[in-house]
Amino acid sequence: MIRGMEMWNHPSCSKCAAARDGLAEVGVPYRIRPYLDQPPTVEELTDVLRRLDAQPWDVCRLGEPVATAYGMACWPRDEASVRRWIDAMVAAPELIQRPILLLDDGSGIIARTAEAVDEAIRRATR
């Protein structure tokens, strides 16, 4: 049985293109979420973090100009600051790491490497 997944995708991102190619090559179905045009809600991003077993600072692109403008590299990384990070990423979705693969089995993977894409394929086809 092959399960599908949703990909949080940025069309000009080379890592997203590699993930799309890898999934297509083996026939794993996926749905595209253009998360820059359809930003997640606080609830959606909170659920994605749960599925990734990650904290918001783990999936934040601190090299983005908006992160620099916000001074995010110096923000506390503790439970009391989680909502601040999530709110910033919802307001500026370019801060969210990509691609994120949300598997139909309820798990998630940040698919920036070929190994991570392979792991998503393995989970989707078991």
BELRA-V850639 format. One record per pair of residues at least 24 apart in sequence whose C-alpha atoms are under 6 Angstrom apart, sorted by the first residue. I is the first residue (numbers start at 0). GAP is how many residues later the second one is. Records with the same first field share a line. If there is no record, write none. Layout:
# BELRA-V850639
I=GAP ; GAP
This chain:
# BELRA-V850639
1=122 ; 123
2=121
3=25 ; 26 ; 100
4=25 ; 97 ; 98 ; 99
5=24 ; 25 ; 26 ; 95 ; 96
6=25 ; 26 ; 93 ; 94
7=25 ; 27 ; 91 ; 92
8=24 ; 25 ; 90
14=97
15=83
35=57
38=54
50=56 ; 57
51=56 ; 57
58=37 ; 38
59=35 ; 36 ; 37
60=34 ; 35 ; 36
